[in-house]
Amino acid sequence: MKLRNELLSILENKNESFGNRLKLADTIIRIPEKLLEDEESIIIRWLLNEINHESPESWEILLSWLTSEKLNCVFNANSITLNLLIQAILINIQKVNSHLKETLISISLLILENNVPQSFIKSNISDYCCFLFTVINEIDNPLSLAKFLDKDILYNKNVVTNNTFILYFVNSGISILTKVRKKFCGNQNVCRSISTFIEKGIFQHSKKAFDLYYSKLFEDKKCSEEIFFPKLLLNQLKTAVSTNRIDTQIMFEIIFESYNYCYQNDFGSIYKFIILILDMLGFSQKILLEVKLNDSQNLNLNCTEALDIIASIFRILTSNNIDLNCKVKEVTFESFLEDFIVSLVAAVRHPTEDVYDIFLHLSSIAPLSIERKLDILLPYFLLTTKHNEKYPQLLNIFMDIFAKLHRLQSFVSKMVKLMKAHLCNHNDTHDIYNIETLNIDSMFPKLVQDNFTNSLAALASWQVMNIFKTLIFHLNEVHDDLQTLADDFRYVLYVEIISMLTCLLLSTTRIAEHTISETIVDNFICGMKELQDIIKSFGISLVKREHNPRLMYAYLNICYNWADLSILMKCHLNRRNMHFNLTLDSDNTGYNITSIHPYLTRDQWCLIAERITNFGEAPCKKIMHKLLVQKLKALFIFEKEFYEEVETSVIRIINKNIDSTWEDLLCDNFALKHIGPRLDKTSLLQLSEIIFKQFHKSDNIFLKRNAEISNCEALISAILYTNLSKISGLFKGKRKHGESAVKQMRTYTFFCNIPCDIILSNGNTTADEFDVVLSNFITTANLKDTDTKDDFNEKKIYEYLEIFGKLPVLFLSQEVETALFLYFIIILLDLKLLQSAVSENCERIIIGFLKNEKILFDRIPNMDFILQTILKCFNNYEEAFALLCINILTKYNGSNLLEVKKEYKLVEGIKNFLLPNIREPKYLQLAIVTIKQINKFKKLKISQEGKNEIYTLQLQMLLGCAKLLEEVDLFSQPHFIECYNLVLKHALDKEDETILPQLILKLEDCLNNICVARERANVQECVKLFITIFHYKNKINVDTSIATKTWDFCKSIDIHESEWEEYSKLIILLFEHMSNEEFSEASHELLQIIDCRVGRRAGEAGDDKQMLKWQLHK
């Protein structure tokens, strides 16, 4: 006792600093031997009394103590200390900063996972529950939380079956878990762990209680045993509903998810639980329940929240094994769902997003229930004015249910009958659904139409025939009602639906395939004849009535698809009973389509066309022009001799209406191939403007139809011209303050003076027009620069250049490519003030033209200007110059002496441009490029005179370079080593004694400089020079130590991958010229270099191959 008091006296001594006292306490805790029996409890209690107003390090010290073996069992002996620690944590955990909070959570987890004795929990169950859920609420790390909730120690049976624990769990714990679930809603591990925690915490040992409770509710049985938990849980849920809490949906979700996991093998319990939840949410289940649970007037939960809860329940249910035949009071679960569907549709007038979710899940749970209730569901979803983004998916699922059951005909028949009943017969439908705001596109979006056609394509031919008959029957009824209902917008909508379904079937039918039976083909031909009679009667009736755009479009759409299928059948079926025959008359006006649509007269078709033209509805215009193109197509196939005469008339109509017909024109291969090239220039440019506006869209029509559009050269030329005009417009310039005129840039001036026909006709113009381009180029080239750097819209220019890069320009004529080449040279000249991606893009385009080798350089009057621009404005001027040389030299590949003379003048012009300025590095570099390109063309099949001329030019350039080499230090400028090597190689090949002695005199100097100043040398060019020296060693009196000097150079340089081939050639030559002693030493050093290289770049195939090559040559 005395020792205990002394210890406390020392620890509580305020005259001593807290840090020193804490050190003392820490020392005592860490000593293996005990000074006192309960020293740990004494020290922890002292620390807890001091900790609230001392440093946060105290908690970290405490954490280190709790992890020691000495304190591992301290709380088993002293529950008072444990309770004090828990209370201290509860007081501090919500007040501290994040760092200290992590320490407190670590302490709490340590206590909960290891140190809480059952005796403490039994006597302090409320404190334990409060502590447990507070810690769960405060953990911010999802991984730590999930790991903690999965600990088996939390699910001790004595704890989870304790009524106090259950009471706290339901009244407070569920609310905390709801908040935690909301905080980590995106983390599946945490969500699953929370459900597991609830399942094991309250549901796992409650099956008997729920069974008793269900017996009372559903069978009105009296039970003597306590049913405490189920009533408590449902009251908690009911409270959440009545108070309309924000997170009610999450609470229901975690409860039902846990219940579903726990009782997944007892679907009867899940079924009953769903009944209770739906009753609680306002969907009365009084038929099934013997006891009234709720007073609906007291439920304040809004409809959206209730539907959200129900959607969550059915979503969770889809992951379970569902027994649709499970019964509660003789009501199967499937029948229960069907009754719920009826109640839901009655309760929610217009489907919301949650309603869509509910039915998506129900379609997976009970598809047959959906099928049986289709008469309620189809009008409910089809006729709503607020179609959700999930609407197409749901409607497709409804359709797929019938398709999988091989009842697609039943689906179509039922849908058509329901639409007629609601649109044509029921007067109250208008008030319920606001049908006047509906349209066919929103009711049957493209996804739904595509799914319908895919379903049709998967059907047997006899099933397609049955659907065809169904649609013909209803279409005939539609015509019968035309006189009385034509002015009713509901009737019009119904006609549109029938028309759409009929057209989709006609466009999908594969009746011409050889696998179709003869009987089906004959029946289908009869059906097509019957359809022709209907559209004839319908058309005559429509013509007699006032024009209705929607009705007319629906009618013409059927006509178009009927004729399209008829043409296909006539092409592939050889039948006498074919109804379709072309009827030609002397009137070839565009709108006279009686040749393929003979059921109406010429005057009736012209009247329809006149109405459409006058009233100007875009859909009707589009379908009318599709009919005109269809007429041309039929004539092209069957009566080609009449085609050209009719084509002129049709194209004249299309030219006038390009703004409404452009999409169908671009999407029809026949129209693109045969009509596109015949359109006038105005229409082509208008069409190209439309395409241009679509380029920024991800699904633009040019990308979707790129191959087909690219084959229409006239349209591509128009797009190209539009592109150039937009680029040029950005170079127009702006008038600056105080100036009287706009300073226009060269690009705009040049483009304005290019005859548009030369581009639009792809060069099929007079020679004079191309001469205009060339003279315009000379004039523009001589214009002065304008200081307009700030006027550039770089983003727009870059965008238009990118579009140009997507255009297929390989088909362009030489004249057009030459004009474009000059145009982009002018642009680059204007852009020389900018060092940006725009200039680089422009440069790539010019290089692309050069690679195509179609530019007429012999026609360009001012080649010096081109060469100067390449030299000054190109980043990659060397590649551009090399390609330019290739373009010119390839023209030598022929026997026409006149052409050879022209190209000779061009090469001579290059020589005259370069030699006067050969001292400048850029000019020297381009001279080297020219000489190299001439070397590549030594094997051209040209006349000897032509060869002599080109070699003379090469020699003049080489002599110019040789003269330069005599005057300068080879290391004073770049490219001189390469130049020296070229000239030396030529002199040795030709044994040119006029320059060879001077070159050899320079050689010793050159080699010494290379070896001394190797870091400044161009490695690749030095290697090539050494190769030349060894090849011609017999002609050059070099020092015998050349091999040693060369090896010293080789082993001291770092070789890039691109230089390995030349380097290996040199090593081979070098080793061949070494003495045995030199070879032995050099080969040893080479192996060391190889080992080092392999170490740095292990596994590179190129290195391995090179090493093998060296070893073989050794």
Secondary structure as the mmCIF struct_conf table of DSSP 4:
data_model
#
loop_
_struct_conf.conf_type_id
_struct_conf.id
_struct_conf.beg_label_comp_id
_struct_conf.beg_label_asym_id
_struct_conf.beg_label_seq_id
_struct_conf.end_label_comp_id
_struct_conf.end_label_asym_id
_struct_conf.end_label_seq_id
HELX_RH_AL_P HELX_RH_AL_P1 LYS A 2 LEU A 11
TURN_TY1_P TURN_TY1_P1 GLU A 12 GLU A 12
TURN_TY1_P TURN_TY1_P2 LYS A 14 ASN A 15
BEND BEND1 GLU A 16 GLU A 16
HELX_RH_AL_P HELX_RH_AL_P2 PHE A 18 ARG A 30
BEND BEND2 ILE A 31 GLU A 33
BEND BEND3 LEU A 35 LEU A 36
TURN_TY1_P TURN_TY1_P3 GLU A 37 ASP A 38
HELX_RH_AL_P HELX_RH_AL_P3 GLU A 39 ILE A 51
TURN_TY1_P TURN_TY1_P4 ASN A 52 HIS A 53
BEND BEND4 GLU A 54 GLU A 54
TURN_TY1_P TURN_TY1_P5 PRO A 56 PRO A 56
HELX_RH_AL_P HELX_RH_AL_P4 GLU A 57 LEU A 66
TURN_TY1_P TURN_TY1_P6 THR A 67 THR A 67
BEND BEND5 SER A 68 GLU A 69
TURN_TY1_P TURN_TY1_P7 LYS A 70 CYS A 73
HELX_RH_AL_P HELX_RH_AL_P5 VAL A 74 ALA A 77
HELX_RH_AL_P HELX_RH_AL_P6 SER A 79 ASN A 92
TURN_TY1_P TURN_TY1_P8 ILE A 93 LYS A 95
BEND BEND6 VAL A 96 VAL A 96
HELX_RH_AL_P HELX_RH_AL_P7 SER A 98 LEU A 110
HELX_RH_PI_P HELX_RH_PI_P1 ILE A 111 ASN A 115
HELX_RH_AL_P HELX_RH_AL_P8 GLN A 118 SER A 123
BEND BEND7 ASN A 124 ASN A 124
HELX_RH_AL_P HELX_RH_AL_P9 ILE A 125 GLU A 138
HELX_RH_AL_P HELX_RH_AL_P10 PRO A 142 LEU A 149
TURN_TY1_P TURN_TY1_P9 ASP A 150 ASP A 150
HELX_RH_3T_P HELX_RH_3T_P1 ASP A 152 TYR A 155
HELX_RH_AL_P HELX_RH_AL_P11 LYS A 157 VAL A 160
TURN_TY1_P TURN_TY1_P10 THR A 161 THR A 161
HELX_RH_AL_P HELX_RH_AL_P12 ASN A 163 TYR A 168
HELX_RH_PI_P HELX_RH_PI_P2 PHE A 169 GLY A 173
HELX_RH_AL_P HELX_RH_AL_P13 ILE A 174 LYS A 183
TURN_TY1_P TURN_TY1_P11 PHE A 184 GLY A 186
HELX_RH_AL_P HELX_RH_AL_P14 GLN A 188 ILE A 198
HELX_RH_PI_P HELX_RH_PI_P3 GLU A 199 PHE A 203
TURN_TY1_P TURN_TY1_P12 GLN A 204 HIS A 205
HELX_RH_AL_P HELX_RH_AL_P15 LYS A 207 GLU A 219
BEND BEND8 SER A 224 GLU A 225
HELX_RH_AL_P HELX_RH_AL_P16 PHE A 228 THR A 243
TURN_TY1_P TURN_TY1_P13 ASN A 244 ASN A 244
TURN_TY1_P TURN_TY1_P14 ILE A 246 ASP A 247
HELX_RH_AL_P HELX_RH_AL_P17 THR A 248 CYS A 262
TURN_TY1_P TURN_TY1_P15 TYR A 263 ASN A 265
HELX_RH_AL_P HELX_RH_AL_P18 PHE A 267 MET A 280
TURN_TY1_P TURN_TY1_P16 LEU A 281 GLY A 282
TURN_TY1_P TURN_TY1_P17 LYS A 286 LEU A 288
BEND BEND9 GLU A 290 VAL A 291
HELX_RH_3T_P HELX_RH_3T_P2 SER A 296 ASN A 298
HELX_RH_AL_P HELX_RH_AL_P19 CYS A 303 LEU A 317
TURN_TY1_P TURN_TY1_P18 THR A 318 SER A 319
BEND BEND10 ASN A 320 ASN A 320
TURN_TY1_P TURN_TY1_P19 LEU A 324 ASN A 325
STRN STRN1 LYS A 327 VAL A 328
TURN_TY1_P TURN_TY1_P20 LYS A 329 GLU A 330
STRN STRN2 VAL A 331 THR A 332
HELX_RH_AL_P HELX_RH_AL_P20 PHE A 333 ALA A 347
BEND BEND11 ARG A 349 HIS A 350
HELX_RH_AL_P HELX_RH_AL_P21 GLU A 353 ILE A 365
HELX_RH_AL_P HELX_RH_AL_P22 PRO A 367 ARG A 372
TURN_TY1_P TURN_TY1_P21 LYS A 373 LYS A 373
HELX_RH_AL_P HELX_RH_AL_P23 LEU A 374 LEU A 382
TURN_TY1_P TURN_TY1_P22 LEU A 383 LEU A 383
BEND BEND12 THR A 385 LYS A 386
TURN_TY1_P TURN_TY1_P23 GLU A 389 LYS A 390
HELX_RH_AL_P HELX_RH_AL_P24 TYR A 391 LYS A 404
TURN_TY1_P TURN_TY1_P24 LEU A 405 HIS A 406
HELX_RH_AL_P HELX_RH_AL_P25 LEU A 408 LYS A 420
HELX_RH_PI_P HELX_RH_PI_P4 ALA A 421 ASN A 425
TURN_TY1_P TURN_TY1_P25 ASN A 427 ASP A 428
HELX_RH_AL_P HELX_RH_AL_P26 THR A 429 TYR A 433
HELX_RH_3T_P HELX_RH_3T_P3 ILE A 435 THR A 437
HELX_RH_AL_P HELX_RH_AL_P27 ILE A 440 MET A 443
BEND BEND13 PHE A 444 PHE A 444
HELX_RH_AL_P HELX_RH_AL_P28 LYS A 446 ALA A 457
TURN_TY1_P TURN_TY1_P26 ALA A 458 ALA A 458
BEND BEND14 LEU A 459 LEU A 459
HELX_RH_AL_P HELX_RH_AL_P29 SER A 461 ASP A 480
TURN_TY1_P TURN_TY1_P27 ASP A 481 ASP A 481
HELX_RH_AL_P HELX_RH_AL_P30 LEU A 482 LEU A 485
TURN_TY1_P TURN_TY1_P28 ALA A 486 ASP A 487
HELX_RH_AL_P HELX_RH_AL_P31 PHE A 489 THR A 508
TURN_TY1_P TURN_TY1_P29 ILE A 511 ALA A 512
BEND BEND15 GLU A 513 GLU A 513
TURN_TY1_P TURN_TY1_P30 HIS A 514 THR A 515
BEND BEND16 ILE A 516 ILE A 516
HELX_RH_AL_P HELX_RH_AL_P32 GLU A 518 LYS A 544
BEND BEND17 ARG A 545 ARG A 545
HELX_LH_PP_P HELX_LH_PP_P1 GLU A 546 HIS A 547
HELX_RH_AL_P HELX_RH_AL_P33 PRO A 549 HIS A 572
TURN_TY1_P TURN_TY1_P31 ARG A 576 ASN A 577
BEND BEND18 SER A 586 SER A 586
TURN_TY1_P TURN_TY1_P32 GLY A 590 TYR A 591
TURN_TY1_P TURN_TY1_P33 THR A 594 ILE A 596
TURN_TY1_P TURN_TY1_P34 PRO A 598 TYR A 599
BEND BEND19 LEU A 600 LEU A 600
HELX_RH_AL_P HELX_RH_AL_P34 ARG A 602 PHE A 615
HELX_RH_AL_P HELX_RH_AL_P35 ALA A 618 PHE A 638
HELX_RH_3T_P HELX_RH_3T_P4 LYS A 640 PHE A 642
HELX_RH_AL_P HELX_RH_AL_P36 TYR A 643 LYS A 656
TURN_TY1_P TURN_TY1_P35 ASN A 657 ASN A 657
HELX_RH_AL_P HELX_RH_AL_P37 ILE A 658 CYS A 667
HELX_RH_AL_P HELX_RH_AL_P38 ASN A 669 PHE A 670
HELX_RH_PI_P HELX_RH_PI_P5 ALA A 671 ILE A 675
HELX_RH_3T_P HELX_RH_3T_P5 GLY A 676 ARG A 678
BEND BEND20 LEU A 679 LEU A 679
HELX_RH_AL_P HELX_RH_AL_P39 LYS A 681 GLN A 694
TURN_TY1_P TURN_TY1_P36 PHE A 695 HIS A 696
BEND BEND21 LYS A 697 LYS A 697
TURN_TY1_P TURN_TY1_P37 SER A 698 ASP A 699
HELX_RH_AL_P HELX_RH_AL_P40 ILE A 701 LYS A 704
TURN_TY1_P TURN_TY1_P38 ARG A 705 ARG A 705
HELX_RH_AL_P HELX_RH_AL_P41 ASN A 706 SER A 710
TURN_TY1_P TURN_TY1_P39 ASN A 711 ASN A 711
HELX_RH_AL_P HELX_RH_AL_P42 GLU A 713 GLY A 729
TURN_TY1_P TURN_TY1_P40 LEU A 730 PHE A 731
BEND BEND22 LYS A 732 LYS A 732
HELX_LH_PP_P HELX_LH_PP_P2 ARG A 735 LYS A 736
TURN_TY1_P TURN_TY1_P41 HIS A 737 GLY A 738
BEND BEND23 SER A 740 ALA A 741
HELX_RH_AL_P HELX_RH_AL_P43 ARG A 746 CYS A 752
TURN_TY1_P TURN_TY1_P42 ASN A 753 ASN A 753
BEND BEND24 ILE A 754 ILE A 754
HELX_RH_AL_P HELX_RH_AL_P44 CYS A 756 LEU A 760
TURN_TY1_P TURN_TY1_P43 SER A 761 GLY A 763
BEND BEND25 THR A 765 THR A 765
HELX_RH_AL_P HELX_RH_AL_P45 ALA A 767 ALA A 781
TURN_TY1_P TURN_TY1_P44 ASN A 782 ASN A 782
BEND BEND26 LEU A 783 LEU A 783
HELX_LH_PP_P HELX_LH_PP_P3 LYS A 784 ASP A 785
HELX_RH_3T_P HELX_RH_3T_P6 LYS A 789 ASP A 791
HELX_RH_AL_P HELX_RH_AL_P46 GLU A 794 LYS A 806
BEND BEND27 LEU A 807 LEU A 807
TURN_TY1_P TURN_TY1_P45 LEU A 810 PHE A 811
BEND BEND28 LEU A 812 LEU A 812
HELX_RH_AL_P HELX_RH_AL_P47 GLN A 814 ASP A 830
HELX_RH_3T_P HELX_RH_3T_P7 LEU A 831 LEU A 833
BEND BEND29 SER A 836 SER A 836
HELX_RH_AL_P HELX_RH_AL_P48 ALA A 837 ASN A 852
TURN_TY1_P TURN_TY1_P46 GLU A 853 GLU A 853
HELX_RH_3T_P HELX_RH_3T_P8 PHE A 857 ARG A 859
BEND BEND30 PRO A 861 PRO A 861
HELX_RH_AL_P HELX_RH_AL_P49 MET A 863 CYS A 873
TURN_TY1_P TURN_TY1_P47 ASN A 875 ASN A 876
HELX_RH_AL_P HELX_RH_AL_P50 TYR A 877 THR A 890
TURN_TY1_P TURN_TY1_P48 LYS A 891 TYR A 892
BEND BEND31 ASN A 893 SER A 895
HELX_RH_AL_P HELX_RH_AL_P51 LEU A 897 LEU A 914
HELX_RH_3T_P HELX_RH_3T_P9 LEU A 915 ASN A 917
TURN_TY1_P TURN_TY1_P49 ILE A 918 ARG A 919
BEND BEND32 GLU A 920 GLU A 920
HELX_RH_AL_P HELX_RH_AL_P52 PRO A 921 LYS A 936
TURN_TY1_P TURN_TY1_P50 PHE A 937 LYS A 939
HELX_RH_AL_P HELX_RH_AL_P53 GLN A 944 GLU A 967
BEND BEND33 VAL A 968 VAL A 968
TURN_TY1_P TURN_TY1_P51 LEU A 970 PHE A 971
BEND BEND34 SER A 972 GLN A 973
TURN_TY1_P TURN_TY1_P52 PRO A 974 HIS A 975
HELX_RH_AL_P HELX_RH_AL_P54 PHE A 976 LYS A 990
TURN_TY1_P TURN_TY1_P53 GLU A 991 GLU A 991
TURN_TY1_P TURN_TY1_P54 GLU A 993 ILE A 995
HELX_RH_AL_P HELX_RH_AL_P55 LEU A 996 VAL A 1012
BEND BEND35 ALA A 1013 ALA A 1013
HELX_RH_3T_P HELX_RH_3T_P10 ARG A 1014 ARG A 1016
BEND BEND36 ALA A 1017 ALA A 1017
HELX_RH_AL_P HELX_RH_AL_P56 VAL A 1019 HIS A 1031
TURN_TY1_P TURN_TY1_P55 TYR A 1032 LYS A 1035
BEND BEND37 ILE A 1036 ILE A 1036
TURN_TY1_P TURN_TY1_P56 THR A 1040 SER A 1041
HELX_RH_AL_P HELX_RH_AL_P57 ILE A 1042 LYS A 1051
TURN_TY1_P TURN_TY1_P57 SER A 1052 SER A 1052
BEND BEND38 ILE A 1053 ILE A 1053
HELX_LH_PP_P HELX_LH_PP_P4 ASP A 1054 HIS A 1056
HELX_RH_3T_P HELX_RH_3T_P11 GLU A 1057 GLU A 1059
HELX_RH_AL_P HELX_RH_AL_P58 TRP A 1060 GLU A 1072
TURN_TY1_P TURN_TY1_P58 HIS A 1073 HIS A 1073
BEND BEND39 MET A 1074 MET A 1074
HELX_RH_AL_P HELX_RH_AL_P59 ASN A 1076 ARG A 1096
BEND BEND40 ARG A 1097 ARG A 1097
TURN_TY1_P TURN_TY1_P59 ALA A 1098 GLY A 1099
HELX_RH_AL_P HELX_RH_AL_P60 ALA A 1101 HIS A 1113
#
